[in-house]
Amino acid sequence: MEWRNEEFDIGGVNHLALVCSDMKRTVEFYTQVLGMRLIKTINLGLGAGQHFFFDMGGGNALAFFWFPDAPDAVPGVSAPVTVPGIGEWTSAVGSMNHVAFNVPEERFLEYRAKLKAKGVRVSPILDHDDSEFGVARELHPGVFVRSFYFQDPDGILLEFACWRRVMGQPGDVRHEPKTSADRTGADRTGARA
């Protein structure tokens, strides 16, 4: 039996809204490189910008705002500098670290090769498991998700990931959540020193 949220009947992600610097370039990347379909475009009133939506599949949409006066991204703050497996991928509290797209495991390697053929720089494959560093040296039955990362033209970190088993099994939820007091350089309010 599938688990159901009794508090709110949430049916996944309606849309995730990000900010881009060049809507035309963003449309080209998400439609021509990733093959998504552009499903809605909006010009915001009073010259405030644009809001475009792409079909991610599964009833989910990825949206982008373009604001004429948006500040530039600050790598390492507003988004990761690069991709896991290649370099620094930490980002600031309140930032969006990455978007992971669910892909079928049987096409995972094919999709990685396709992106590389299109000139997209991709990370090494990361086989996530419950080992100390969370990444296996080789594929084994304990790997719960396989993934690789890449960036869009604005440096937004993207991931193709494939689940290898159903999550929420015994042992999957076993860590005590950290608090703001656990942050390096954090004061009692959670602000960084």
Backbone as a printed PyTorch tensor [residue, N CA C, xyz], in Angstrom:
tensor([[[  0.8450,  -1.1890,   0.0000],
         [  0.0000,   0.0000,   0.0000],
         [  0.8840,   1.2450,   0.0000]],

        [[  0.5560,   2.1860,  -0.8260],
         [  1.3360,   3.4200,  -0.9480],
         [  1.0300,   4.3540,   0.2240]],

        [[  2.0750,   4.9880,   0.7610],
         [  1.9080,   5.9410,   1.8520],
         [  1.1330,   7.1570,   1.3570]],

        [[  0.3120,   7.7190,   2.2080],
         [ -0.4710,   8.9010,   1.8460],
         [ -0.3770,   9.9420,   2.9550]],

        [[ -0.1740,  11.1880,   2.5560],
         [ -0.1290,  12.3050,   3.4920],
         [ -1.5610,  12.6180,   3.9230]],

        [[ -1.8780,  12.3810,   5.1720],
         [ -3.2310,  12.6280,   5.6850],
         [ -3.4560,  14.0930,   6.0320]],

        [[ -2.3760,  14.8530,   6.2260],
         [ -2.4840,  16.2660,   6.5910],
         [ -2.8230,  17.1320,   5.3740]],

        [[ -2.0870,  16.9390,   4.2760],
         [ -2.2990,  17.6670,   3.0290],
         [ -2.1570,  16.6780,   1.8800]],

        [[ -3.0570,  16.6860,   0.9430],
         [ -3.0120,  15.7720,  -0.1980],
         [ -2.1030,  16.3580,  -1.2770]],

        [[ -0.7910,  16.3100,  -1.0190],
         [  0.1910,  16.8820,  -1.9380],
         [  0.5250,  15.8330,  -2.9860]],

        [[  0.4040,  16.2190,  -4.2450],
         [  0.6170,  15.2880,  -5.3510],
         [  1.9010,  15.5490,  -6.1000]],

        [[  2.9890,  15.7950,  -5.4080],
         [  4.2570,  16.0480,  -6.0770],
         [  4.5060,  17.5320,  -6.2590]],

        [[  5.3970,  17.8530,  -7.1720],
         [  5.7740,  19.2390,  -7.4270],
         [  4.9040,  19.7990,  -8.5470]],

        [[  4.1810,  20.8680,  -8.2840],
         [  3.4350,  21.5360,  -9.3440],
         [  4.4330,  22.1990, -10.2780]],

        [[  5.2470,  23.0750,  -9.7260],
         [  6.3740,  23.6260, -10.4840],
         [  7.4370,  24.1450,  -9.5290]],

        [[  8.6530,  24.1380, -10.0100],
         [  9.7910,  24.6980,  -9.3150],
         [ 10.1960,  25.9140, -10.1260]],

        [[ 10.2570,  27.0820,  -9.5000],
         [ 10.5560,  28.3220, -10.2200],
         [ 11.9660,  28.8080,  -9.8960]],

        [[ 12.7770,  28.9690, -10.9330],
         [ 14.1520,  29.4390, -10.8200],
         [ 14.2730,  30.7660, -11.5660]],

        [[ 15.4440,  31.3780, -11.4890],
         [ 15.6830,  32.6530, -12.1700],
         [ 16.8210,  32.4750, -13.1670]],

        [[ 16.6230,  32.9810, -14.3770],
         [ 17.6650,  32.8900, -15.4090],
         [ 18.0970,  34.2900, -15.8360]],

        [[ 19.2400,  34.3730, -16.5080],
         [ 19.7380,  35.6690, -16.9880],
         [ 19.3500,  35.9310, -18.4370]],

        [[ 19.0100,  34.8790, -19.1840],
         [ 18.7330,  34.9870, -20.6180],
         [ 17.6590,  33.9580, -20.9540]],

        [[ 16.4020,  34.4160, -21.0890],
         [ 15.2950,  33.4800, -21.3040],
         [ 15.4420,  32.7270, -22.6180]],

        [[ 15.9090,  33.3890, -23.6600],
         [ 16.0720,  32.7190, -24.9540],
         [ 17.0620,  31.5620, -24.8350]],

        [[ 18.1920,  31.8070, -24.2090],
         [ 19.2040,  30.7650, -24.0240],
         [ 18.6600,  29.6400, -23.1370]],

        [[ 17.8840,  29.9850, -22.1180],
         [ 17.2740,  28.9980, -21.2300],
         [ 16.2920,  28.1250, -21.9990]],

        [[ 15.4520,  28.7410, -22.8270],
         [ 14.4990,  27.9810, -23.6500],
         [ 15.2580,  27.0270, -24.5670]],

        [[ 16.3050,  27.5090, -25.1990],
         [ 17.0930,  26.6510, -26.0980],
         [ 17.6860,  25.4650, -25.3440]],

        [[ 18.2490,  25.6800, -24.1610],
         [ 18.8640,  24.5930, -23.4030],
         [ 17.8240,  23.5550, -22.9850]],

        [[ 16.7490,  24.0110, -22.3620],
         [ 15.7710,  23.0600, -21.8200],
         [ 14.9440,  22.3680, -22.9050]],

        [[ 14.7370,  23.0120, -24.0530],
         [ 13.9970,  22.3500, -25.1330],
         [ 14.9180,  21.5590, -26.0600]],

        [[ 16.0360,  22.1480, -26.4780],
         [ 16.8930,  21.4900, -27.4590],
         [ 17.8790,  20.5110, -26.8450]],

        [[ 18.4340,  20.8150, -25.6840],
         [ 19.4010,  19.9140, -25.0570],
         [ 18.6810,  18.8570, -24.2160]],

        [[ 17.7380,  19.2880, -23.3470],
         [ 17.0530,  18.3310, -22.4720],
         [ 15.7320,  17.8180, -23.0470]],

        [[ 15.2640,  18.3950, -24.1450],
         [ 14.0640,  17.8920, -24.8120],
         [ 12.7490,  18.1790, -24.1190]],

        [[ 12.7350,  19.1240, -23.1810],
         [ 11.4780,  19.4700, -22.5090],
         [ 10.6090,  20.2960, -23.4550]],

        [[  9.3180,  20.2690, -23.1940],
         [  8.3680,  21.0380, -23.9980],
         [  8.0250,  22.3230, -23.2540]],

        [[  8.1170,  23.4540, -23.9520],
         [  7.7000,  24.7400, -23.3870],
         [  6.1780,  24.7460, -23.3900]],

        [[  5.5520,  24.9110, -22.2200],
         [  4.0940,  24.7610, -22.1290],
         [  3.3440,  26.0470, -21.7870]],

        [[  4.0440,  27.0810, -21.3180],
         [  3.3540,  28.3320, -20.9910],
         [  4.3710,  29.4500, -20.9260]],

        [[  4.0240,  30.5850, -21.5140],
         [  4.8720,  31.7730, -21.4280],
         [  4.0290,  32.9360, -20.9210]],

        [[  4.6270,  33.7520, -20.0770],
         [  3.9440,  34.9090, -19.5090],
         [  4.8850,  36.1020, -19.5600]],

        [[  4.4090,  37.2250, -20.0700],
         [  5.1040,  38.4980, -19.9290],
         [  4.5050,  39.1640, -18.7010]],

        [[  5.3080,  39.4380, -17.7040],
         [  4.8200,  40.0660, -16.4770],
         [  4.4890,  41.5270, -16.7420]],

        [[  3.4620,  42.0160, -16.1120],
         [  3.0020,  43.3820, -16.3280],
         [  4.0180,  44.4400, -15.9580]],

        [[  3.8860,  45.6000, -16.5760],
         [  4.7090,  46.7730, -16.3000],
         [  6.1920,  46.5220, -16.5610]],

        [[  6.5070,  45.6210, -17.4890],
         [  7.8970,  45.3510, -17.8410],
         [  8.6860,  44.6590, -16.7530]],

        [[  7.9740,  43.9600, -15.8330],
         [  8.6380,  43.3290, -14.6930],
         [  9.4200,  42.0750, -15.0660]],

        [[  9.2150,  41.5610, -16.2970],
         [  9.9760,  40.3850, -16.7070],
         [  9.1280,  39.3470, -17.3960]],

        [[  9.5870,  38.1020, -17.3510],
         [  8.8950,  36.9820, -17.9770],
         [  8.8760,  35.7920, -17.0290]],

        [[  7.9060,  34.8840, -17.2740],
         [  7.7770,  33.6520, -16.4890],
         [  7.3790,  32.5560, -17.4640]],

        [[  8.2820,  31.5870, -17.7230],
         [  8.0580,  30.5210, -18.6940],
         [  8.0530,  29.1740, -17.9680]],

        [[  7.2420,  28.2380, -18.4770],
         [  7.0870,  26.9200, -17.8660],
         [  7.4370,  25.8140, -18.8590]],

        [[  8.1640,  24.8050, -18.3720],
         [  8.5390,  23.6380, -19.1710],
         [  7.9330,  22.3890, -18.5330]],

        [[  7.5110,  21.4420, -19.3590],
         [  6.9660,  20.1730, -18.8910],
         [  8.1250,  19.2440, -18.5380]],

        [[  8.2230,  18.8530, -17.2440],
         [  9.2710,  17.9280, -16.7970],
         [  8.8130,  16.4870, -16.8640]],

        [[  7.5470,  16.2500, -17.1810],
         [  6.9820,  14.9100, -17.1530],
         [  6.3510,  14.6340, -15.8040]],

        [[  5.4960,  13.6340, -15.7550],
         [  4.8620,  13.2400, -14.5020],
         [  3.9450,  14.2930, -13.9190]],

        [[  3.4720,  15.2390, -14.7350],
         [  2.6040,  16.3040, -14.2420],
         [  3.3460,  17.4200, -13.5290]],

        [[  4.6700,  17.4380, -13.6150],
         [  5.4870,  18.4400, -12.9450],
         [  6.0530,  19.4280, -13.9520]],

        [[  6.2200,  20.6630, -13.5250],
         [  6.7590,  21.7000, -14.4070],
         [  7.9850,  22.3510, -13.7750]],

        [[  8.8770,  22.7920, -14.6440],
         [ 10.0280,  23.5820, -14.2510],
         [  9.7940,  24.9640, -14.8360]],

        [[  9.8650,  25.9840, -14.0060],
         [  9.5730,  27.3400, -14.4620],
         [ 10.7900,  28.2310, -14.2650]],

        [[ 10.8680,  29.2640, -15.0880],
         [ 11.9430,  30.2420, -14.9650],
         [ 11.3550,  31.6360, -14.9940]],

        [[ 11.8850,  32.4790, -14.1260],
         [ 11.6280,  33.9130, -14.1890],
         [ 12.8180,  34.5530, -14.8820]],

        [[ 12.5510,  35.5820, -15.6360],
         [ 13.5900,  36.4750, -16.1470],
         [ 13.1930,  37.8560, -15.6760]],

        [[ 14.0480,  38.4770, -14.8730],
         [ 13.8190,  39.8270, -14.3650],
         [ 14.8680,  40.7420, -14.9760]],

        [[ 14.4820,  41.8850, -15.5470],
         [ 15.4730,  42.7690, -16.1710],
         [ 16.4820,  43.3360, -15.1740]],

        [[ 16.1310,  43.3870, -13.8910],
         [ 17.0160,  43.9780, -12.8860],
         [ 17.5230,  42.9440, -11.8630]],

        [[ 17.4740,  41.6440, -12.2140],
         [ 17.9310,  40.6060, -11.2790],
         [ 19.4340,  40.7230, -11.0510]],

        [[ 19.8750,  40.6150,  -9.8110],
         [ 21.3180,  40.6210,  -9.5640],
         [ 21.9600,  39.3690, -10.1600]],

        [[ 23.2460,  39.4410, -10.4560],
         [ 23.9670,  38.2820, -10.9670],
         [ 24.0790,  37.2090,  -9.8900]],

        [[ 24.2100,  35.9760, -10.3330],
         [ 24.4180,  34.8590,  -9.4080],
         [ 25.7720,  35.0150,  -8.7220]],

        [[ 25.8690,  34.4860,  -7.5340],
         [ 27.1250,  34.4810,  -6.7900],
         [ 27.4700,  33.0150,  -6.5310]],

        [[ 28.2990,  32.4120,  -7.3960],
         [ 28.6460,  31.0040,  -7.2060],
         [ 29.2100,  30.7510,  -5.8130]],

        [[ 28.7180,  29.6880,  -5.1870],
         [ 29.1080,  29.3670,  -3.8280],
         [ 28.1850,  29.9910,  -2.7950]],

        [[ 27.3120,  30.8930,  -3.2390],
         [ 26.3240,  31.5050,  -2.3470],
         [ 24.9290,  31.1830,  -2.8690]],

        [[ 24.5700,  31.7690,  -4.0120],
         [ 23.2350,  31.5460,  -4.5590],
         [ 23.0890,  30.1820,  -5.2000]],

        [[ 24.1880,  29.5860,  -5.6000],
         [ 24.1890,  28.2610,  -6.2200],
         [ 25.5900,  27.6710,  -6.0660]],

        [[ 25.7190,  26.3570,  -6.2510],
         [ 27.0540,  25.7550,  -6.1730],
         [ 28.0000,  26.3070,  -7.2370]],

        [[ 29.2920,  26.2590,  -6.9520],
         [ 30.2980,  26.7170,  -7.9100],
         [ 30.3570,  25.7680,  -9.1030]],

        [[ 30.3460,  24.4770,  -8.8120],
         [ 30.4340,  23.4720,  -9.8800],
         [ 29.6100,  22.2610,  -9.4590]],

        [[ 30.0130,  21.0780,  -9.8780],
         [ 29.2050,  19.8830,  -9.6400],
         [ 29.9100,  18.9050,  -8.7010]],

        [[ 29.1390,  18.1210,  -7.9230],
         [ 29.7540,  17.1030,  -7.0790],
         [ 30.6230,  16.1730,  -7.9310]],

        [[ 31.7510,  15.7890,  -7.3770],
         [ 32.6580,  14.9200,  -8.1030],
         [ 33.6810,  15.6880,  -8.9150]],

        [[ 33.4410,  16.9950,  -9.1190],
         [ 34.3820,  17.8330,  -9.8770],
         [ 34.9040,  18.9680,  -9.0060]],

        [[ 34.0440,  19.5300,  -8.1530],
         [ 34.4760,  20.6570,  -7.3420],
         [ 33.4800,  20.9990,  -6.2510]],

        [[ 33.5300,  22.2260,  -5.8000],
         [ 32.7320,  22.7180,  -4.6810],
         [ 31.2460,  22.7850,  -5.0510]],

        [[ 30.3890,  22.1950,  -4.1980],
         [ 28.9570,  22.2030,  -4.4940],
         [ 28.0810,  22.6740,  -3.3310]],

        [[ 28.7070,  23.3190,  -2.3390],
         [ 27.9480,  23.9030,  -1.2320],
         [ 27.2980,  25.2020,  -1.6950]],

        [[ 26.1060,  25.4940,  -1.1770],
         [ 25.4620,  26.7820,  -1.4390],
         [ 24.8400,  27.2880,  -0.1380]],

        [[ 24.4020,  28.5350,  -0.1390],
         [ 23.9300,  29.2090,   1.0730],
         [ 22.5650,  28.7130,   1.5420]],

        [[ 22.3020,  28.9240,   2.8230],
         [ 20.9880,  28.6480,   3.3920],
         [ 19.9610,  29.4550,   2.6020]],

        [[ 18.8600,  28.8170,   2.2520],
         [ 17.7980,  29.4860,   1.5040],
         [ 17.9950,  29.4380,   0.0030]],

        [[ 19.1460,  28.9620,  -0.4560],
         [ 19.3750,  28.8530,  -1.8970],
         [ 18.8140,  27.5240,  -2.3940]],

        [[ 18.6900,  27.3900,  -3.6850],
         [ 18.3080,  26.1270,  -4.2930],
         [ 19.6000,  25.4640,  -4.7350]],

        [[ 19.9560,  24.3460,  -4.1460],
         [ 21.2330,  23.7170,  -4.4600],
         [ 21.2150,  23.0450,  -5.8260]],

        [[ 20.2190,  22.2020,  -6.1170],
         [ 20.1410,  21.5580,  -7.4210],
         [ 18.7490,  21.0010,  -7.6720]],

        [[ 18.4960,  20.6910,  -8.9380],
         [ 17.2540,  20.0510,  -9.3530],
         [ 17.6290,  18.6610,  -9.8570]],

        [[ 17.0200,  17.6370,  -9.2800],
         [ 17.2720,  16.2560,  -9.7010],
         [ 16.0900,  15.7600, -10.5220]],

        [[ 16.3690,  15.3820, -11.7530],
         [ 15.3460,  14.8260, -12.6380],
         [ 15.3830,  13.3070, -12.5260]],

        [[ 14.2290,  12.6960, -12.3560],
         [ 14.1310,  11.2480, -12.2830],
         [ 14.2230,  10.6720, -13.6880]],

        [[ 15.1460,   9.7320, -13.8920],
         [ 15.3020,   9.0840, -15.1980],
         [ 15.2930,   7.5740, -14.9890]],

        [[ 14.8960,   6.8030, -16.0180],
         [ 14.8900,   5.3450, -15.8680],
         [ 16.3070,   4.7840, -15.7920]],

        [[ 16.5150,   3.8430, -14.8780],
         [ 17.8460,   3.2770, -14.6840],
         [ 18.3780,   2.6230, -15.9540]],

        [[ 17.5000,   1.9930, -16.7270],
         [ 17.9540,   1.3020, -17.9300],
         [ 18.4410,   2.2630, -19.0230]],

        [[ 18.1730,   3.5690, -18.8600],
         [ 18.6260,   4.5430, -19.8630],
         [ 19.6400,   5.5340, -19.2910]],

        [[ 19.9980,   5.3300, -18.0310],
         [ 20.8800,   6.2340, -17.3000],
         [ 22.2060,   6.4860, -18.0360]],

        [[ 22.9140,   5.4390, -18.3950],
         [ 24.2080,   5.5800, -19.0750],
         [ 24.0360,   6.1910, -20.4670]],

        [[ 22.9710,   5.8100, -21.1500],
         [ 22.6730,   6.3800, -22.4770],
         [ 22.4640,   7.8960, -22.3750]],

        [[ 21.7200,   8.3310, -21.3690],
         [ 21.4370,   9.7540, -21.2050],
         [ 22.7090,  10.5370, -20.8820]],

        [[ 23.5880,   9.9510, -20.0980],
         [ 24.8590,  10.6130, -19.7790],
         [ 25.6820,  10.7890, -21.0580]],

        [[ 25.7500,   9.7430, -21.8690],
         [ 26.4920,   9.8070, -23.1330],
         [ 25.8670,  10.8330, -24.0850]],

        [[ 24.5450,  10.9150, -24.1070],
         [ 23.8510,  11.8900, -24.9660],
         [ 24.2100,  13.3200, -24.5790]],

        [[ 24.2020,  13.6000, -23.2840],
         [ 24.5500,  14.9530, -22.8270],
         [ 25.9890,  15.2880, -23.1930]],

        [[ 26.8990,  14.3480, -22.9870],
         [ 28.2940,  14.5670, -23.3440],
         [ 28.4270,  14.8440, -24.8420]],

        [[ 27.6880,  14.1050, -25.6630],
         [ 27.7280,  14.2980, -27.1150],
         [ 27.1920,  15.6700, -27.5130]],

        [[ 26.3250,  16.2390, -26.6800],
         [ 25.7750,  17.5750, -26.9360],
         [ 26.6760,  18.6710, -26.3800]],

        [[ 27.8340,  18.2900, -25.8370],
         [ 28.7910,  19.2640, -25.3300],
         [ 28.5660,  19.6920, -23.9010]],

        [[ 27.7230,  18.9730, -23.1650],
         [ 27.4630,  19.3030, -21.7660],
         [ 28.5000,  18.6000, -20.8930]],

        [[ 29.1540,  19.3510, -20.0080],
         [ 30.1180,  18.7700, -19.0740],
         [ 29.3520,  18.0740, -17.9550]],

        [[ 29.6020,  16.7890, -17.7820],
         [ 28.9040,  16.0130, -16.7580],
         [ 29.8980,  15.5250, -15.7160]],

        [[ 29.3970,  15.3170, -14.5150],
         [ 30.2280,  14.8140, -13.4230],
         [ 30.4630,  13.3210, -13.6000]],

        [[ 31.3640,  12.7850, -12.8080],
         [ 31.4580,  11.3230, -12.7380],
         [ 30.1260,  10.7730, -12.2200]],

        [[ 29.8650,   9.5120, -12.4770],
         [ 28.6730,   8.8570, -11.9280],
         [ 28.8950,   8.6550, -10.4420]],

        [[ 27.8910,   9.0040,  -9.6500],
         [ 27.9520,   8.8110,  -8.2050],
         [ 26.9050,   7.7720,  -7.8190]],

        [[ 27.3710,   6.6650,  -7.2700],
         [ 26.4870,   5.6120,  -6.7820],
         [ 26.3250,   5.8190,  -5.2780]],

        [[ 25.1870,   6.3880,  -4.8820],
         [ 24.9440,   6.7770,  -3.4940],
         [ 24.5390,   5.5560,  -2.6590]],

        [[ 25.2450,   5.3790,  -1.5510],
         [ 24.9510,   4.2860,  -0.6310],
         [ 25.0540,   4.7970,   0.7970]],

        [[ 24.9770,   3.8990,   1.7700],
         [ 25.0240,   4.2920,   3.1840],
         [ 26.4130,   4.1740,   3.7920]],

        [[ 27.4550,   4.1740,   2.9670],
         [ 28.8250,   4.1280,   3.4830],
         [ 29.1860,   5.4700,   4.1270]],

        [[ 30.3610,   5.5430,   4.7310],
         [ 30.7840,   6.7480,   5.4480],
         [ 30.7040,   8.0070,   4.5860]],

        [[ 31.1350,   7.9290,   3.3360],
         [ 31.1310,   9.1070,   2.4700],
         [ 29.9000,   9.1730,   1.5690]],

        [[ 29.0320,   8.1680,   1.6390],
         [ 27.7730,   8.1940,   0.9030],
         [ 27.8860,   7.8530,  -0.5620]],

        [[ 29.0650,   7.4650,  -1.0100],
         [ 29.2740,   7.1300,  -2.4220],
         [ 30.0930,   5.8420,  -2.4930]],

        [[ 29.6040,   4.8920,  -3.2760],
         [ 30.2760,   3.5990,  -3.4160],
         [ 31.3600,   3.6710,  -4.4840]],

        [[ 32.3810,   2.8670,  -4.3250],
         [ 33.4350,   2.7630,  -5.3400],
         [ 32.9490,   1.9830,  -6.5490]],

        [[ 31.9770,   1.0920,  -6.3320],
         [ 31.4120,   0.3130,  -7.4270],
         [ 29.9500,   0.0330,  -7.1230]],

        [[ 29.1920,  -0.2440,  -8.1570],
         [ 27.7660,  -0.5230,  -8.0140],
         [ 27.5750,  -1.8100,  -7.2130]],

        [[ 26.7130,  -1.7620,  -6.1880],
         [ 26.4060,  -2.9420,  -5.3690],
         [ 24.9520,  -2.8430,  -4.9180]],

        [[ 24.3940,  -3.8980,  -4.3470],
         [ 22.9750,  -3.8970,  -3.9730],
         [ 22.5730,  -2.8100,  -2.9790]],

        [[ 23.5170,  -2.2660,  -2.2000],
         [ 23.2040,  -1.2090,  -1.2360],
         [ 23.1020,   0.1820,  -1.8460]],

        [[ 23.4270,   0.3370,  -3.1370],
         [ 23.3030,   1.6350,  -3.8090],
         [ 21.8100,   1.9010,  -4.0030]],

        [[ 21.3180,   3.0020,  -3.4090],
         [ 19.8910,   3.2930,  -3.4930],
         [ 19.5420,   4.2670,  -4.6190]],

        [[ 20.5210,   5.0420,  -5.0740],
         [ 20.2820,   5.9330,  -6.2120],
         [ 21.6020,   6.1380,  -6.9500]],

        [[ 21.5150,   6.1630,  -8.2680],
         [ 22.6660,   6.4740,  -9.1270],
         [ 22.4090,   7.8620,  -9.6980]],

        [[ 23.4660,   8.6600,  -9.8260],
         [ 23.2500,   9.9870, -10.3770],
         [ 24.5150,  10.5470, -10.9990]],

        [[ 24.3160,  11.5600, -11.8120],
         [ 25.4100,  12.4080, -12.2800],
         [ 24.8530,  13.8110, -12.4010]],

        [[ 25.7580,  14.7850, -12.3690],
         [ 25.3740,  16.1890, -12.3130],
         [ 25.9130,  16.9420, -13.5210]],

        [[ 25.2520,  18.0560, -13.8320],
         [ 25.6820,  18.9630, -14.8960],
         [ 25.0470,  20.3130, -14.6150]],

        [[ 25.4290,  21.3190, -15.3850],
         [ 24.8960,  22.6660, -15.1470],
         [ 24.2370,  23.2100, -16.4000]],

        [[ 23.2300,  24.0630, -16.1860],
         [ 22.5930,  24.7410, -17.3110],
         [ 23.4230,  25.9850, -17.6580]],

        [[ 23.0380,  26.7600, -18.6680],
         [ 23.8550,  27.9170, -19.0700],
         [ 24.0750,  28.9750, -17.9850]],

        [[ 23.1780,  29.0460, -16.9830],
         [ 23.3590,  29.9930, -15.8810],
         [ 24.0930,  29.3790, -14.7010]],

        [[ 24.5690,  28.1460, -14.8480],
         [ 25.2810,  27.4920, -13.7620],
         [ 24.3680,  26.8040, -12.7670]],

        [[ 23.0630,  26.7020, -13.0670],
         [ 22.1410,  26.0000, -12.1750],
         [ 22.5160,  24.5220, -12.1910]],

        [[ 22.7060,  23.9620, -11.0060],
         [ 23.1190,  22.5760, -10.8720],
         [ 21.9330,  21.6510, -11.1060]],

        [[ 22.0920,  20.7400, -12.0660],
         [ 21.0640,  19.7690, -12.4280],
         [ 21.6170,  18.3690, -12.2110]],

        [[ 20.7260,  17.4140, -12.0160],
         [ 21.1220,  16.0340, -11.7730],
         [ 20.1630,  15.1020, -12.4950]],

        [[ 20.6890,  14.0620, -13.1020],
         [ 19.8750,  12.9480, -13.5800],
         [ 20.0710,  11.8480, -12.5520]],

        [[ 18.9730,  11.3780, -11.9670],
         [ 19.0400,  10.3870, -10.9020],
         [ 18.0390,   9.2790, -11.1600]],

        [[ 18.4130,   8.0670, -10.7700],
         [ 17.4930,   6.9320, -10.8860],
         [ 17.5000,   6.1610,  -9.5700]],

        [[ 16.3110,   6.0440,  -8.9850],
         [ 16.1630,   5.2540,  -7.7680],
         [ 16.3880,   3.7940,  -8.1110]],

        [[ 17.0370,   3.0650,  -7.2260],
         [ 17.2710,   1.6340,  -7.4280],
         [ 16.3640,   0.7970,  -6.5380]],

        [[ 15.6670,   1.4490,  -5.6130],
         [ 14.7210,   0.7480,  -4.7440],
         [ 13.7620,   1.7740,  -4.1530]],

        [[ 12.7040,   1.2880,  -3.5540],
         [ 11.7320,   2.1480,  -2.8920],
         [ 12.3490,   2.6670,  -1.5960]],

        [[ 12.2220,   3.9630,  -1.3680],
         [ 12.7600,   4.5740,  -0.1510],
         [ 11.7320,   4.4860,   0.9750]],

        [[ 12.1960,   4.6980,   2.2150],
         [ 11.3110,   4.6540,   3.3800],
         [ 11.2730,   3.2860,   4.0330]],

        [[ 12.2320,   2.4300,   3.6600],
         [ 12.3330,   1.0920,   4.2370],
         [ 13.0190,   1.1830,   5.6060]],

        [[ 12.9250,   0.1130,   6.4190],
         [ 13.6290,   0.1220,   7.7160],
         [ 15.1120,   0.4570,   7.5270]],

        [[ 15.6000,   1.3740,   8.3430],
         [ 16.9870,   1.7920,   8.2660],
         [ 17.2220,   3.0120,   7.3920]],

        [[ 16.2390,   3.3980,   6.5740],
         [ 16.4230,   4.5630,   5.7020],
         [ 16.3790,   5.8780,   6.4790]],

        [[ 15.6040,   5.9280,   7.5350],
         [ 15.5010,   7.1460,   8.3520],
         [ 16.1020,   6.8000,   9.7120]],

        [[ 17.3700,   7.2210,   9.9110],
         [ 18.0720,   6.7960,  11.1200],
         [ 18.9750,   7.8690,  11.7150]],

        [[ 19.0020,   9.0490,  11.1360],
         [ 19.9050,  10.0930,  11.6210],
         [ 19.1310,  11.1850,  12.3460]],

        [[ 19.7320,  11.6700,  13.4220],
         [ 19.1440,  12.7790,  14.1770],
         [ 19.3720,  14.0740,  13.3870]],

        [[ 18.3180,  14.8940,  13.1780],
         [ 18.5050,  16.1300,  12.4090],
         [ 19.4180,  17.1270,  13.1280]],

        [[ 20.2860,  17.7680,  12.3890],
         [ 21.1610,  18.8180,  12.9270],
         [ 20.3510,  20.1000,  13.1010]],

        [[ 20.8440,  21.0030,  13.9420],
         [ 20.1810,  22.2830,  14.1770],
         [ 21.1060,  23.4210,  13.7450]],

        [[ 20.5920,  24.6370,  13.8130],
         [ 21.4200,  25.7940,  13.4580],
         [ 22.6310,  25.8950,  14.3810]],

        [[ 22.5190,  25.4000,  15.5990],
         [ 23.6470,  25.4390,  16.5400],
         [ 24.7920,  24.5230,  16.1000]],

        [[ 24.5050,  23.5510,  15.2590],
         [ 25.5350,  22.6290,  14.7670],
         [ 26.3480,  23.2070,  13.6150]],

        [[ 25.9180,  24.3460,  13.0610],
         [ 26.6200,  24.9310,  11.9220],
         [ 27.9710,  25.4930,  12.3460]],

        [[ 28.9500,  25.3630,  11.5050],
         [ 30.2790,  25.9170,  11.7570],
         [ 30.1740,  27.4350,  11.7960]],

        [[ 30.6340,  28.0500,  12.8600],
         [ 30.5990,  29.5120,  12.9550],
         [ 29.2290,  30.0730,  13.2590]],

        [[ 28.2660,  29.2390,  13.6510],
         [ 26.9290,  29.7430,  13.9340],
         [ 26.8300,  30.2330,  15.3810]],

        [[ 26.0840,  31.3300,  15.5740],
         [ 25.8180,  31.7540,  16.9460],
         [ 24.5050,  31.0910,  17.4130]],

        [[ 24.0270,  31.4150,  18.5910],
         [ 22.8190,  30.7580,  19.1340],
         [ 21.5740,  31.0230,  18.3110]],

        [[ 21.5180,  32.0820,  17.5250],
         [ 20.3430,  32.3770,  16.7160],
         [ 20.3870,  31.6530,  15.3870]],

        [[ 21.5230,  31.0280,  15.0780],
         [ 21.6630,  30.3320,  13.8120],
         [ 22.3590,  31.1650,  12.7590]],

        [[ 22.5920,  32.4570,  13.0730],
         [ 23.3020,  33.3090,  12.1180],
         [ 24.7770,  32.9320,  12.1100]],

        [[ 25.3950,  33.0400,  10.9760],
         [ 26.8110,  32.6860,  10.8780],
         [ 27.6540,  33.7930,  11.4740]],

        [[ 28.6910,  33.4180,  12.1960],
         [ 29.5710,  34.3850,  12.8430],
         [ 30.4810,  35.0310,  11.8210]]])
